[in-house]
Amino acid sequence: MGQFKHPNVITLHGVLLDSKQIMIVVELMKIGDLLTHLCSFKPIDDSESVPANTAALLLSFCRQIASGMAYLSGKGFIHRDLAARNILVSHEEMCKIADFGMSRALQDTDYYVSRGGKIPCEMDSSRGSPLQEVLDCQ
């Protein structure tokens, strides 16, 4: 994680080794995770509306995440757990990919094969799109 230098990938500042645990020190992301931040956009009741700039902000988030993932891919890494809960948001609405616990470095001769485990989001046309489910916060 320390070798990553990109505006949309969390910066590792250091590692603290304790006799009982290992802690990592990363940059402060004041807003927190993207999932919680997206849920804050949900109107409390029908009389409240979503801010007009929400679509542009969501598109900006998508571009930032895609940029960070392209960077990681170019470095030969796959994240394997990309989800809104693993994207951190700064006070300036800057998204950064975090939580590399399941990441894997691939060599030029390696290839990645999924073994058919569960995926975090399943598409069901009766429930709407996965994005809508996130925005509905169910």
C-alpha positions as CSV (number, residue, x, y, z in Angstrom):
1,M,0.0,0.0,0.0
2,G,2.9,2.3,0.7
3,Q,4.0,2.3,-3.0
4,F,0.7,3.8,-4.2
5,K,0.9,7.5,-5.1
6,H,-2.4,8.7,-6.7
7,P,-4.9,11.3,-5.8
8,N,-7.7,8.7,-5.6
9,V,-5.9,6.0,-3.6
10,I,-5.6,6.5,0.2
11,T,-2.1,7.5,1.3
12,L,-0.3,5.3,3.9
13,H,1.7,7.5,6.3
14,G,3.0,4.7,8.6
15,V,2.5,1.5,10.5
16,L,2.4,1.2,14.3
17,L,3.4,-2.2,15.7
18,D,2.1,-3.0,19.2
19,S,2.6,-6.2,21.1
20,K,-1.2,-7.0,20.6
21,Q,-2.1,-5.4,17.3
22,I,-0.9,-3.7,14.1
23,M,-2.3,-0.3,13.2
24,I,-1.9,1.6,10.0
25,V,-1.8,5.4,9.8
26,V,-3.5,6.9,6.8
27,E,-4.6,10.4,5.7
28,L,-7.6,11.9,7.4
29,M,-10.8,11.6,5.4
30,K,-13.3,13.7,7.4
31,I,-16.5,12.7,5.7
32,G,-15.9,9.0,6.1
33,D,-17.0,6.2,3.9
34,L,-18.9,6.8,0.7
35,L,-21.9,4.5,1.6
36,T,-22.7,6.6,4.7
37,H,-22.2,9.8,2.7
38,L,-24.5,8.7,-0.1
39,C,-27.2,7.8,2.5
40,S,-27.1,11.4,3.7
41,F,-28.5,12.5,0.3
42,K,-31.7,10.6,0.9
43,P,-34.6,12.9,1.6
44,I,-36.2,12.3,5.0
45,D,-39.7,12.7,3.7
46,D,-41.5,13.4,0.4
47,S,-41.5,17.1,1.0
48,E,-37.7,17.3,1.0
49,S,-35.8,17.2,-2.3
50,V,-32.4,16.0,-3.3
51,P,-29.9,18.8,-4.0
52,A,-29.8,19.8,-7.6
53,N,-26.0,19.1,-8.0
54,T,-26.4,15.5,-6.8
55,A,-26.1,13.9,-10.3
56,A,-22.9,15.9,-11.1
57,L,-21.4,14.9,-7.7
58,L,-22.2,11.2,-8.2
59,L,-20.6,11.4,-11.7
60,S,-17.5,13.0,-10.1
61,F,-17.4,10.2,-7.6
62,C,-17.6,7.6,-10.4
63,R,-14.8,9.3,-12.3
64,Q,-12.5,9.5,-9.2
65,I,-13.1,5.8,-8.3
66,A,-12.5,4.7,-11.9
67,S,-9.3,6.8,-12.0
68,G,-8.0,5.1,-8.8
69,M,-8.9,1.6,-10.0
70,A,-7.2,2.3,-13.4
71,Y,-4.1,3.3,-11.5
72,L,-4.2,0.2,-9.3
73,S,-4.7,-2.0,-12.4
74,G,-1.7,-0.3,-14.1
75,K,0.4,-1.2,-11.0
76,G,-0.7,-4.8,-11.3
77,F,-3.0,-4.9,-8.3
78,I,-6.6,-6.0,-8.0
79,H,-8.7,-4.7,-5.1
80,R,-11.2,-7.6,-4.9
81,D,-13.5,-5.7,-2.5
82,L,-14.4,-2.5,-4.2
83,A,-17.6,-1.2,-2.5
84,A,-18.9,2.1,-1.3
85,R,-18.0,1.1,2.3
86,N,-14.3,0.9,1.1
87,I,-14.2,4.3,-0.5
88,L,-13.3,7.2,1.8
89,V,-14.4,10.8,1.2
90,S,-12.5,13.9,2.2
91,H,-14.1,17.2,3.3
92,E,-13.4,18.4,-0.3
93,E,-15.6,15.6,-1.7
94,M,-12.5,13.8,-3.0
95,C,-12.9,10.0,-3.2
96,K,-10.1,7.6,-2.3
97,I,-9.9,3.9,-2.6
98,A,-9.1,2.2,0.8
99,D,-9.2,-1.1,2.6
100,F,-6.7,-3.3,0.7
101,G,-7.2,-6.3,3.0
102,M,-8.3,-8.5,0.1
103,S,-6.1,-7.0,-2.6
104,R,-3.7,-9.1,-4.6
105,A,-0.6,-8.3,-6.6
106,L,-0.5,-10.0,-10.0
107,Q,2.7,-10.7,-11.9
108,D,2.9,-10.6,-15.7
109,T,2.4,-14.4,-15.9
110,D,-0.5,-14.5,-13.4
111,Y,-4.1,-14.3,-14.2
112,Y,-7.1,-14.0,-11.9
113,V,-9.9,-16.5,-11.9
114,S,-12.9,-16.1,-9.7
115,R,-14.0,-19.2,-7.9
116,G,-17.7,-18.3,-8.0
117,G,-18.2,-16.8,-4.5
118,K,-21.0,-14.4,-3.5
119,I,-20.9,-11.0,-4.9
120,P,-22.1,-8.0,-2.9
121,C,-24.7,-6.7,-5.3
122,E,-27.2,-8.7,-7.4
123,M,-29.2,-7.3,-10.2
124,D,-32.9,-7.9,-9.9
125,S,-35.1,-5.8,-12.3
126,S,-38.0,-5.9,-9.8
127,R,-35.9,-4.0,-7.2
128,G,-34.4,-1.5,-9.6
129,S,-30.8,-0.8,-10.3
130,P,-27.9,-1.4,-7.8
131,L,-27.3,2.3,-7.7
132,Q,-30.9,2.9,-6.7
133,E,-30.5,0.4,-3.9
134,V,-27.5,2.2,-2.6
135,L,-29.4,5.5,-2.8
136,D,-32.4,3.9,-1.1
137,C,-30.1,2.7,1.7
138,Q,-31.9,-0.6,2.3
